[in-house]
Amino acid sequence: MGFFDSLIRKNFEPLENLSGIVTDMHSHLIPGIDDGSKTIEESIDLVNKLIELGYKKIITTPHIMSDYYRNTEAGILAGLDTLRKALDEANIQIDISAAAEYYADFDFTQKIQKDKLLTFGNKYLLFEISYFSPPDSVEEIIFNIQTNGYKPVLAHPERYIYWHNKFEIYEKLKDRNVYFQLNINSLCGHYSLPVMKIAEKMIKNKMFEFVGSDTHNSNHILLIRESMKNPNLRKLVESGILINPDL
């Protein structure tokens, strides 16, 4: 086998683990406060499984959504403290902290202006928008985030199907210095084949600075292992453009 044959074969080999990502910056591991883990035992199990995948650090991100998950920053940090104590008691060693996944609704706009929000790294702010219809003004949302000193990180942009045929919107958001976070499980077709295809296109266009597991339950861990077979994940992890390792 020649050099180029070896190179091509390597590019299509699945990742053995996710140690190259280092930090998982999107998950729902604090028990009982959103649609993620339900019990402290489940949280411990999920953390163990993430460690087995190769992660060295976890930033868990519960939902803050006014209509469904009325979490507060203080409540999330209290839940983090409980989880940390449980992990210590179980003798599980992992650097774990918390931010939040903010839903861009009216309350979010108010919170940006008056509250100290939960961020990660260098004031990165994770937010999501509706899956069903585009926001009235995503530009205004971004402007409010940036003018209040935060760096916007749009969660799983590949899942917003109303933009799939308007790829120029993704490009405009990048021009506005919006960071993009890929859900790993978008790469196994979990959300749909079109979501997987647009995720792969965005990887080829070097649009993702972050990748997250978005782990809610043990089924997501199984799906991550399937997604690791997608050569585009290896391409992204080895690209050098991910910020995850520096968090």
N, C-alpha and C positions, 0 to 999 in steps of 0.2 A: 504493500500500500504506500503510495507516494505522499509527499507532504500535503498537497492540496486535498487529496482524498481524506487524509487524517483530519484536516481542518474542517472539511465539510461534515464529516461524521461527528466530530466533537460538537459542532453547532446544533446537531439534531439529537444529541444525547440529553436525556432528562436530567434535571438537577437532582443530586443525591439528597440535598438538604437546603435549607434556607439561611445558612449561616452567613452567606454573603450579604444578606439584607441587614443583618445584625438586629435592627429594632423594628418591632411591629408597632405601628403608630395608629392603628384603627381596629378596635375590638369592643366587645360589650361583655365585660367580665365581672363587673360589680353586681352582685346578685340582687334580684328582685326589684330593680328600679327602671328597667325598660324591657325590650323584647329579647334581651340576651339571656345570660345565665339566670336561673331561677333560685338556686340555693348555693350556699357557700361550698358545699361538697362538689357541686358541678363546676363552680369557679376554679377550685383547686385542680380538678381533673383537666379542665381546659388549659390552665396554665402549664401543667405537666406536659400536655400534648404539644403545646407551642414550643416548650423547651426541647422536646424530642425532635421537632422539626428543624431545630438549629438556632432559634432566636436566643439572643443574649439579653435583650431588654424589651420591656413591654410598656407602651403608653396606651392605656385603655380609655375609651372615649364613649361614655354613655350618651344617649340622646338627650337633648334639651329641645322640647317641642311643645309649644303652648297648648295645643289641642289634645295631646295624647300623653306626653311624658313631661310633667311639670317639675322636672328636676331643677335643683339650684346648685350653684357652684359649691356652696358649703355642704350640701347634702352629698354630693359626689365625693368630696374630699373625706367626709366622714365614712362613707362606704369604702373608700380606698384604704383608710386606716384599718377598718375591720378585716378587709381582705389581706392586707399585709400581715396582720397578727395571725390570721389563720394559716397563712403560708409559712410563717416562722414556726408555728407550732407543728406543722407538718414537715418541718426541716427542708423546705423547698427554697433554694437560693436563687433569686432572680431580681434584677433591678426593675421594679414596677412603679409607675406613676400614673397620673390621670390628667386628661384634658376633657374635651367634650366634642360631640358632633352636634353642632347647632343647626336647627332647621330655619331657613331664611323666611320667616314670617314677620308680621308686624311687630310682635314682641321682641324679636331678634334685633330689629332696627332700633328699638328703644334701649335694649340692653347694651348695644355697642356704645351708645352715647353716655350711659350713666353707670354701668357696672364694670368691674374688673373681670374680664372673661378668662376662662380656662384655656390656655394655649400650650403649645409644646415647642421645644427647641427655641429658636430665635423669634418668638412671638408669632409663630405660625398658628393660624386659626382655621380649624376644620369646620366646614359648613356644607350642607346639602340643600337641594331644592326639590320641588315636586317631581315625582316620576311621571305625572300624568299631563301636566301642561307647563309651559315655560313661564317663569316669573314675568310680571309686567315690565320690570326693568332690572335685568341682572347687572347692568352697568352701574345703576344707582347703589345696589347692594355692595358691589365691589368698591365703589367710591367711598361709601360709609365705612367699610372695613379698613381701607387703607388710610383714610384721613384721620382715623382714630388710633393709628399707630400699629395696626396689625397687618400681617401678611396673609392674604386669603389663600386657603387650600380647598379647592373644590373636590368633595368626596365623589368617587366613582362617576366621573363625567360620561364614561362610556355607557352608563345605564339610562341616560336621558334620551330616549329613543326619538323624541321630537327634533333632536339636533342631528340625527344620523344622516339625513339628506341635506343638511346645511352645515357641512364641515367647516365652512368659513367662519361660523360662530366660534368654534373651538379655536381657530387661528386668531380671531379677534380677542378672545379672552387671554390667550398667551401674550398678545401684544400689550394687554393691560396688566401684565405681570401677575397673572393668576397662576398659582401652582396647581397641578393636577395630581390626584391620587388614584391609582388603579386598584380595584379589587382583584386579588389574585384569582378568585373563583370565576371572574369573567372569562378566564382563559380556558375553561373546560366546558363552556356552553351552559353552565348552571342557570344563568339568567335568560339566555336565549342564544341562538346562533348569530343573529344580527349584532347582539352585544359583544360576543366574542370577536366577530369580524371587525367591528369598529375599534375595539381595544387593540387588536393586532395592527390595524392601520395607524393608530395613535402611537404605538410603540415604534413602528417603522419611521414615523415622523418625529420621534424623540420628544414627545409631549409630556411624559410623566416624570416628575421629580420624586414622587413618593409612591410606595406600594404598601397596601395594607391587607391583612387577612380578613378583616370585618367579621371576625369569629363571633357567632352567637351561641353555637351549640356544637356537639361532637360531630354532627353530620357535616358541618363546614370543614372540619379537620380532614375528613375523608375526601372531600371535594378538593381541598388544597393539594392533597397528594396526587389527585388526577391532574390538576392544573400544572403541577411540576413537570408533567410529561410534555407540555407545550413548549417547543423550542423558543418561542417568543419570550417566555419568562426568563430563560437563560440569557437571551440576548439583552433583555432589560437589566437584569442583575449584573451582568458583566460589562455593561455599557459605560459605567463610571459616572453616569448623570444622576443617580439616585442620591438623595440627601439622607435617607434612612440610616446609613452607617455612621453618620456624624451627629445623630441626635443624642 
